[in-house]
Amino acid sequence: MSLCEDISHGEPADPELRPAADFFRRFRNLAASGFYTTPVGMKDIGYVGNVPLARFDGPPADLVERLGLTDEVKW
C-alpha cells in the first residue's frame, strides 16, 4: 500500500502515521470547504442562498412536527 492510501481512510494501521492522517484529514476538509464556498462550488451543489424570495411560507409542516417544534413556533 502507498502512504496516501495508508493515511487517507480512517485510522491508520501504523500508529506512527496518525499525525500524518490527522493532517491529511484536516487539509482535505479545508480544501473541500474552500471549493464549496466559491461560485463554481456553490453551483455544483445547487446552492441558491443569498437571494431574495418573493415569499416564504415557512418550513414544511411535517418537518416542524418531526423536530418537535409545533408548540414553540407559530408559522
MITORVO-189091 format. One line per 10 residues: number of its first residue (from 1); for each residue x, y, z of N, C-alpha, C. Coordinates in steps of 0.02 Angstrom, whole numbers, plus 50000, padded with zeros to 5 digits. Example, Ala and Ser with C-alpha at 12.3 -4.5 7.8 and 13.67 -1.06 7.14 Angstrom:
1 = 50660/49716/50390/50615/49775/50390/50660/49835/50390; 50642/49888/50354/50684/49947/50357/50645/50002/50394;
***
This chain:
1 = 50041/49940/50000/50000/50000/50000/50044/50062/50000; 50018/50114/49968/50056/50176/49967/50041/50216/50029; 50083/50265/50043/50074/50308/50101/50008/50344/50098; 49989/50369/50039/49925/50404/50032/49866/50359/50050; 49868/50297/50029/49815/50251/50047/49814/50237/50122; 49873/50235/50152/49877/50221/50224/49847/50277/50266; 49853/50339/50244/49830/50395/50286/49763/50425/50264; 49736/50402/50209/49676/50436/50183/49610/50403/50204; 49611/50347/50236/49549/50312/50254/49548/50295/50327; 49511/50333/50366/49502/50317/50437/49566/50316/50477;
11 = 49569/50271/50523/49625/50265/50568/49680/50223/50535; 49742/50250/50532/49796/50211/50500/49815/50151/50543; 49836/50098/50510/49857/50037/50546/49920/50050/50587; 49964/50091/50561/50026/50107/50596/50016/50170/50638; 50022/50165/50705/50011/50222/50749/50057/50282/50734; 50115/50269/50705/50161/50323/50689/50134/50367/50633; 50086/50342/50595/50057/50380/50540/49997/50423/50561; 49979/50418/50625/49920/50456/50648/49927/50531/50637; 49984/50563/50654/49990/50635/50640/49982/50652/50566; 50009/50610/50523/50002/50621/50451/49929/50613/50429;
21 = 49895/50564/50457/49824/50552/50440/49781/50611/50465; 49796/50636/50525/49759/50694/50552/49770/50755/50508; 49831/50767/50487/49846/50823/50443/49809/50816/50377; 49812/50756/50348/49779/50744/50283/49704/50756/50289; 49673/50731/50342/49601/50739/50352/49583/50812/50358; 49622/50850/50397/49608/50921/50405/49618/50959/50340; 49671/50944/50304/49685/50977/50240/49630/50962/50189; 49609/50898/50186/49556/50879/50139/49491/50916/50155; 49473/50922/50219/49413/50957/50238/49417/51032/50223; 49475/51062/50234/49484/51133/50219/49481/51145/50143;
31 = 49510/51101/50105/49509/51108/50032/49438/51102/50005; 49400/51053/50030/49331/51045/50008/49289/51105/50029; 49298/51128/50091/49261/51187/50114/49277/51248/50071; 49340/51256/50054/49360/51312/50012/49327/51308/49944; 49326/51249/49914/49295/51241/49848/49221/51256/49849; 49186/51229/49899/49113/51237/49900/49090/51305/49923; 49136/51350/49938/49117/51420/49952/49132/51466/49893; 49155/51437/49837/49166/51476/49776/49103/51473/49733; 49095/51519/49687/49036/51516/49643/49030/51449/49606; 49086/51421/49583/49084/51357/49548/49061/51302/49595;
41 = 49087/51302/49656/49067/51251/49705/48994/51256/49725; 48971/51318/49735/48900/51328/49752/48855/51305/49696; 48875/51317/49634/48836/51294/49577/48836/51217/49574; 48892/51187/49592/48899/51115/49590/48849/51081/49637; 48837/51111/49696/48790/51080/49743/48720/51109/49739; 48710/51157/49694/48644/51186/49685/48623/51235/49739; 48671/51267/49771/48656/51315/49824/48626/51378/49794; 48569/51399/49820/48536/51459/49794/48525/51511/49849; 48561/51508/49903/48554/51555/49958/48576/51625/49938; 48564/51671/49984/48583/51741/49974/48547/51773/49915;
51 = 48486/51751/49902/48445/51782/49851/48378/51798/49882; 48348/51855/49864/48283/51872/49893/48228/51825/49868; 48182/51810/49913/48124/51769/49895/48063/51813/49892; 48019/51800/49845/47957/51838/49840/47914/51826/49902; 47915/51764/49928/47880/51749/49990/47910/51687/50021; 47900/51679/50086/47925/51621/50122/47868/51595/50166; 47846/51535/50152/47790/51506/50188/47811/51467/50250; 47874/51469/50267/47898/51432/50324/47917/51361/50305; 47943/51324/50352/47963/51255/50337/47902/51211/50329; 47911/51154/50295/47855/51107/50287/47829/51084/50355;
61 = 47763/51076/50361/47731/51058/50424/47757/50992/50451; 47769/50943/50407/47794/50878/50431/47863/50883/50462; 47904/50928/50436/47971/50938/50464/47966/50971/50533; 47924/51021/50539/47914/51055/50604/47890/51005/50656; 47843/50962/50636/47818/50911/50682/47871/50861/50701; 47909/50838/50651/47961/50788/50663/48015/50815/50710; 48029/50880/50706/48079/50910/50751/48050/50929/50819; 47985/50919/50827/47954/50933/50891/47947/51007/50905; 47939/51048/50854/47935/51120/50862/47864/51147/50857; 47815/51104/50855/47747/51126/50843/47721/51173/50897;
71 = 47742/51163/50959/47718/51206/51014/47758/51270/51021; 47818/51271/50995/47862/51328/51005/47858/51380/50949; 47844/51359/50888/47847/51404/50831/47777/51410/50800; 47755/51470/50790/47691/51482/50755/47706/51511/50687; 47689/51475/50635/47702/51499/50566/47639/51529/50542;
***
